[in-house]
Amino acid sequence: MLFDIGEKIRQARRSRKITQAQLAQHLGMSRTTIGQIEKGTVQEIGVRKLIRVLEFLELELRVRPAGRPPTLDELREEENF
């Protein structure tokens, strides 16, 4: 799951032509932390930090029951990302 979130963050950052260093500086984080988030290897990250990253990149985190298949709308959104 963290890898998937990280990959979406990386894609959004790159599409906005922002470097990891620029994102980190804007959010008051280290470039290393941003890299680890994107790789899904970050040891610990608070929800508030993750939300700040997502909000800056105009992304949102959704919660749904585990194992539930995605809805048609969710599949369409993935295709457009």
C-alpha positions in Angstrom: 0.0 0.0 0.0 2.7 2.5 0.9 4.5 1.7 -2.4 1.3 2.5 -4.3 0.8 5.8 -2.4 4.4 6.7 -3.0 4.2 6.0 -6.7 1.1 8.3 -7.0 3.0 11.0 -5.2 6.0 10.6 -7.5 3.8 10.7 -10.6 2.0 13.9 -9.4 5.3 15.6 -8.4 6.9 14.8 -11.7 3.8 15.9 -13.7 4.2 19.3 -12.0 7.9 19.4 -12.8 8.8 19.7 -9.1 12.0 18.1 -7.8 12.1 16.1 -4.6 14.3 18.9 -3.1 11.8 21.6 -4.1 8.9 19.7 -2.6 10.9 18.9 0.6 11.9 22.6 1.0 8.3 23.8 0.5 7.0 21.4 3.1 9.9 21.7 5.6 10.9 18.1 5.2 14.2 16.5 4.0 14.7 15.3 0.5 15.5 11.9 1.9 12.1 11.7 3.5 10.3 12.6 0.2 12.4 10.0 -1.6 11.5 7.3 1.0 7.8 8.2 0.8 7.9 7.9 -3.0 9.7 4.5 -2.7 7.3 3.3 0.0 10.3 2.7 2.4 9.8 5.5 4.8 10.1 4.1 8.3 7.7 6.4 10.0 5.6 9.3 8.8 2.8 11.0 10.6 -0.6 11.3 9.0 -0.3 15.1 9.1 2.9 15.0 7.1 1.5 12.7 4.5 -1.6 14.9 4.2 0.6 18.0 3.7 2.4 16.2 0.8 -0.9 15.1 -0.7 -2.6 18.5 -0.4 0.4 20.2 -2.0 0.2 17.9 -4.9 -3.6 18.2 -5.1 -4.2 14.6 -4.2 -6.4 13.0 -1.6 -6.4 9.8 0.4 -9.5 7.7 0.4 -10.5 5.0 2.8 -12.7 2.0 1.8 -13.3 -1.5 3.1 -10.4 -3.8 2.5 -10.8 -6.3 -0.2 -13.7 -4.5 -1.8 -13.3 -4.3 -5.6 -12.9 -0.7 -6.9 -15.9 1.1 -8.2 -16.2 2.1 -11.9 -15.5 5.7 -10.9 -12.3 4.7 -9.1 -11.1 2.7 -12.1 -11.8 5.7 -14.4 -9.9 8.0 -12.1 -6.9 5.7 -12.1 -6.9 5.7 -15.9 -6.9 9.5 -16.0 -4.1 9.8 -13.5 
